[in-house]
């Protein structure tokens, strides 16, 4: 495992009193879209004066001793050189984004072994994991989809998933909270509080009839200084994801906060319908907690 760290003293709280995110992990791979989530992660780390951790995780293409023994020496050398070059490029992207974003503390990690399991393990020891949406045009889209899903559902930490197509210049100015009164939505609101207390507007989109659960949420948010606008709607379960994305586009939303839902099947966590829709069709960053 390659690990390097650069630290500078950071004194006091972050600007505006935002202190909750002290450690932000960002998934790094070899795709060109990686730079989008790197930029977002660096901006957040700078805003919160947090340490930015770059985790390099790519599809496992390791040369095992048994495989290397049957390959020509020049092929083995080429494979090792290409792997090392790709990792160096990725680390250079990470360093460049951190410098451009005035990030004051960084750490680079490139653990050996199974990439998805490593991503989950490292994400469990961070305040926020910044991940990428799969790009159907990328050769490794299935790997990224699986890694993002695994971290969201298994790490037990909040995740910010960045769309592959484009990212707003600023995120968190207009936030939509998807609220159904459930456990996952409650966790998402609590974990996103550092972001909810900073934006200009917060809109709560309630997908259940108006009632006590939404009133209690309004009171809770107000106790943190968040005056949220409440929108009550009753939507068919299978259409909630599409409805949320449509409303987000209509309202100029730049961040969606929601619970990530799953159900157990054959001992595996399988994405619920709304979560699957969001991860597949998101057009703005989505803050998710399972």
C-alpha positions in Angstrom: 0.0 0.0 0.0 1.4 3.4 -1.0 0.5 6.1 1.4 1.8 9.7 1.6 0.7 12.6 3.6 1.2 16.3 3.5 0.0 18.4 6.5 -0.1 22.0 7.3 -1.3 23.4 10.6 -5.0 24.4 10.5 -6.2 26.6 13.3 -9.7 27.3 14.5 -13.0 26.5 12.9 -13.7 26.7 9.2 -15.1 29.8 7.7 -18.7 30.4 8.7 -18.4 28.0 11.7 -18.7 24.9 9.5 -16.7 22.3 11.5 -18.4 18.9 11.0 -16.4 17.5 8.0 -12.8 17.1 9.2 -11.8 14.3 6.9 -13.1 13.9 3.3 -12.2 10.9 1.2 -12.5 11.0 -2.6 -12.4 8.0 -4.9 -9.7 8.3 -7.6 -9.5 6.2 -10.7 -8.1 6.6 -14.3 -11.2 8.1 -15.9 -11.3 11.6 -17.2 -14.5 12.2 -15.2 -12.5 11.7 -12.0 -11.4 15.3 -12.3 -15.0 16.5 -11.7 -15.4 14.8 -8.4 -11.8 15.8 -7.4 -12.7 19.4 -8.0 -15.8 19.1 -5.8 -14.0 17.2 -3.1 -11.1 19.8 -3.0 -13.6 22.7 -2.8 -15.4 21.0 0.2 -12.1 20.2 1.9 -11.0 23.9 1.5 -14.4 25.2 2.7 -14.4 23.0 5.8 -10.6 23.1 6.4 -10.8 19.3 6.2 -8.1 16.8 5.3 -8.5 15.5 1.8 -7.8 11.8 1.3 -7.3 10.5 -2.2 -8.1 6.7 -2.5 -6.9 5.2 -5.7 -9.1 2.2 -6.5 -9.3 0.7 -10.1 -10.4 -2.6 -11.5 -8.1 -5.3 -10.1 -5.5 -6.1 -12.8 -2.8 -7.4 -10.5 -0.1 -9.7 -11.8 -0.2 -12.7 -9.6 3.0 -14.8 -9.3 1.3 -17.7 -11.2 0.3 -15.4 -14.1 3.6 -13.7 -14.2 5.4 -17.0 -14.4 3.7 -17.9 -17.7 3.9 -14.5 -19.4 6.9 -13.3 -21.4 9.2 -11.1 -19.3 8.7 -8.1 -21.6 4.9 -8.4 -21.2 5.2 -8.5 -17.4 7.5 -5.5 -17.5 5.0 -3.6 -19.7 2.1 -4.4 -17.5 3.9 -3.2 -14.4 5.1 0.0 -16.1 1.6 0.8 -17.4 0.0 0.2 -14.0 2.7 2.4 -12.3 2.3 5.2 -14.9 -1.5 5.2 -14.4 -1.2 5.5 -10.7 1.4 8.3 -11.0 -1.0 10.3 -13.3 -3.9 9.8 -10.9 -1.8 11.0 -8.0 -0.7 14.1 -10.0 -4.3 14.9 -10.7 -5.1 14.6 -7.0 -2.1 16.9 -6.0 -3.0 19.4 -8.7 -6.6 19.6 -7.6 -5.6 20.0 -3.9 -3.2 22.8 -4.7 -5.7 24.6 -7.0 -8.4 24.3 -4.2 -6.0 25.6 -1.5 -6.5 22.4 0.5 -4.3 22.5 3.6 -4.0 18.8 4.4 -3.8 15.9 2.1 -3.2 12.1 2.1 -2.7 9.8 -0.8 -3.6 6.1 -0.5 -3.2 3.3 -3.1 -3.9 0.1 -1.2 -3.2 -3.3 -2.8 -5.8 -5.9 -3.0 -9.5 -6.0 -3.8 -10.5 -2.5 -4.8 -14.2 -2.5 -3.8 -13.5 -4.0 -0.4 -10.7 -1.5 0.1 -13.0 1.4 -0.8 -15.6 0.3 1.7 -13.0 -0.2 4.5 -11.4 3.2 4.0 -14.7 5.0 3.7 -15.8 3.7 7.1 -13.1 6.0 8.6 -14.0 9.3 7.0 -16.6 12.0 7.6 -17.7 12.1 3.9 -16.9 9.9 0.9 -17.0 11.6 -2.5 -17.8 9.1 -5.2 -18.6 9.1 -9.0 -21.6 8.1 -11.0 -21.0 5.5 -13.6 -20.4 6.8 -17.2 -21.9 4.3 -19.7 -19.3 5.5 -22.2 -16.4 4.5 -19.9 -14.9 1.0 -20.4 -14.9 0.5 -16.6 -18.4 1.8 -15.9 -19.5 -1.5 -14.3 -16.7 -1.4 -11.9 -17.4 2.2 -10.8 -21.1 1.4 -10.5 -20.3 -1.6 -8.2 -17.8 0.4 -6.1 -20.1 3.3 -5.6 -23.1 1.1 -4.7 -20.9 -0.9 -2.2 -19.6 2.2 -0.4 -23.1 3.8 -0.3 -24.8 0.7 1.1 -22.0 -0.8 3.2 -19.6 1.9 4.5 -22.1 3.3 7.0 -20.9 6.8 6.2 -22.4 9.7 4.2 -21.6 9.7 0.6 -21.7 12.5 -2.0 -22.1 11.0 -5.5 -21.0 13.3 -8.4 -22.7 13.0 -11.8 -20.3 12.2 -14.7 -21.7 14.7 -17.2 -21.4 18.0 -15.4 -21.2 19.6 -12.0 -22.7 23.0 -10.9 -20.1 25.7 -10.3 -21.4 25.9 -6.7 -23.1 23.1 -4.9 -25.3 23.6 -1.8 -26.8 26.9 -2.8 -30.2 25.4 -3.5 -30.7 22.0 -1.7 -33.6 19.6 -2.1 -34.2 17.2 0.8 -36.2 14.1 -0.2 -38.2 13.3 2.9 -40.4 10.3 3.7 -40.1 10.2 7.5 -38.0 7.0 7.4 -34.7 6.1 9.1 -32.5 6.6 6.1 -33.9 10.0 5.3 -33.5 11.0 8.9 -29.8 9.9 8.9 -29.2 11.8 5.7 -30.6 15.1 7.1 -28.5 14.8 10.2 -25.3 13.9 8.4 -25.9 16.7 5.8 -26.4 19.4 8.4 -23.1 21.1 7.7 -24.3 21.6 4.2 -27.9 22.4 5.1 -26.9 25.3 7.4 -24.8 27.0 4.7 -27.0 27.4 1.6 -29.4 30.1 0.5 -32.4 27.8 0.2 -33.5 24.4 1.4 -36.6 22.8 -0.1 -38.1 19.7 1.6 -39.9 17.5 -0.9 -42.2 15.3 1.2 -43.4 12.2 -0.7 -46.1 11.4 1.9 -49.2 13.2 3.0 -48.7 16.3 5.1 -48.6 15.5 8.8 -46.6 15.3 12.0 -43.5 13.8 10.5 -42.9 16.8 8.2 -43.8 19.3 11.0 -41.3 17.7 13.3 -38.6 17.9 10.5 -39.4 21.7 10.1 -39.0 22.2 13.8 -35.7 20.3 13.9 -34.2 22.2 10.9 -35.3 25.5 12.5 -33.5 24.6 15.7 -30.3 24.5 13.5 -31.1 27.8 11.9 -32.5 26.3 8.7 -35.8 27.8 7.4 -36.9 25.2 4.9 -39.7 25.4 2.4 -42.0 22.3 2.5 -43.6 20.8 -0.6 -46.1 18.0 0.1 -46.8 15.5 -2.7 -48.2 12.0 -3.0 -46.3 10.1 -5.7 -46.4 6.5 -6.9 -43.5 4.6 -5.3 -42.1 3.5 -8.7 -42.0 7.1 -10.0 -40.5 8.9 -7.0 -37.0 9.0 -8.5 -38.1 10.5 -11.8 -40.3 13.0 -10.0 -37.5 14.2 -7.7 -35.2 14.6 -10.6 -37.8 16.5 -12.6 -38.5 18.8 -9.7 -34.8 19.4 -9.1 -34.4 20.5 -12.7 -37.5 22.8 -12.5 -36.2 24.4 -9.3 -32.6 24.9 -10.2 -31.5 22.5 -7.4 -27.7 21.9 -7.2 -27.7 19.3 -4.5 -30.1 16.5 -3.4 -30.1 15.1 0.1 -31.7 11.7 0.5 -31.6 8.3 2.2 -30.2 5.4 0.3 -32.5 2.5 0.3 -31.9 -1.2 -0.1 -33.3 -4.6 0.6 -31.6 -7.9 1.3 -31.7 -10.6 -1.4 -29.6 -13.7 -1.1 -27.5 -12.1 1.6 -26.6 -9.2 -0.7 -27.8 -5.6 -0.4 -29.7 -4.7 -3.5 -30.6 -1.1 -4.4 -34.1 0.1 -3.9 -35.9 1.6 -6.9 -35.5 5.3 -6.0 -31.8 4.9 -5.1 -31.2 3.0 -8.3 -32.9 5.7 -10.4 -30.9 8.4 -8.7 -27.5 6.7 -9.2 -28.3 6.0 -12.8 -30.0 9.2 -13.9 -28.7 12.0 -11.5 -28.0 15.3 -13.1 -26.8 17.1 -9.9 -24.7 15.8 -7.0 -26.6 13.6 -4.5 -25.8 13.3 -0.8 -26.8 9.8 0.3 -26.8 7.9 3.6 -27.9 4.3 4.1 
